[in-house]
Amino acid sequence: MKIHLLTFILLLLFVSSCQKNDDLLIGVRSVSFQAASTENEYFTPLPVSAADSITTDHFVLQVNWDIERLNDAGYDPVETTVINTNPVDSIKIWSDQTVAGRSPGSSLNTLFEQYYSSYVAAKPLKEDGGLIYFSAHDTFDEPLRKISFLNPNTWIAPGTYNFHFRCVFRNGGVQENTIPHVVLK
């Protein structure tokens, strides 16, 4: 009986240690933002240039994730656990203009919801700004650039806006980004 129990325990330890080796470890290198519009045939967010204007009902912010593999684990969408070792711990979105009644410089986080697909419910941003990585393109093949979106959950008046972002990563790194002259009509 003791031999069977010991064999079972050793087998269990072996199986659990093998699973950890199958985990795909990733880390976020950088995050950048750009204005996008869903004003197209498929309502798919497409980036716009600074010269383009966006109808307020079709305005979204595209979040571009640059991610690196930290180990050589293969990726199987059913079997592999993906562990992000350097997520964005906090984010702040603000503008130097008044946006939806918020004064210049104040946080706009709660005005946005994060989503990556029309089939998955949006996740509202919190005032503390936790930003979750997820993407509609989870292939984890090189290069590991992923995309998600921030959709306004309130109407933003027509005008020209400068949006600013500050991301703080788990490893303590800070990255700032500005999208100047976003013209909403």
Secondary structure, DSSP 4 states (H G I P E B T S, - for coil): -HHHHHHHHHHHHHHHHHHHHHPEEEEEEEEEEEEEE--STT---EE--TT-EE-GGGEEEEEEEEEEE-S-----TTTPPEEESS-EEEEEEEESS-BTTBPTTS--GGGEEEES-TTS--EEPPTT-------S-TT-PSSEEEEEEEEESS---SEEEEEEEEEEETTS-EEEEEEEEEEE-
